[in-house]
Amino acid sequence: MEIKDAVAVVTGGASGLGLATTKALLDEGAKVVILDLPTSDGEAVAKGLGERARFAAADVCDEDAV
């Protein structure tokens, strides 16, 4: 599958398996939005991953937040 320049949203992307998925997508050339809790380290993680990573704070258990 070709994902170069595609945009992916990874829920829980600031740590654990979500972070591993985020890194794998970035390695393949995708742009990634890390969707994680406001209390996560998502902002710092996104900055550390480079210009193709962005962070959006949201709780996926709260429909209004997503």
Secondary structure by P-SEA (a helix, b strand, c coil): cccccbbbbbcccccaaaaaaaaaaaaabbbbbbbcccccaaaaaaaaacccbbbbbccccccccc
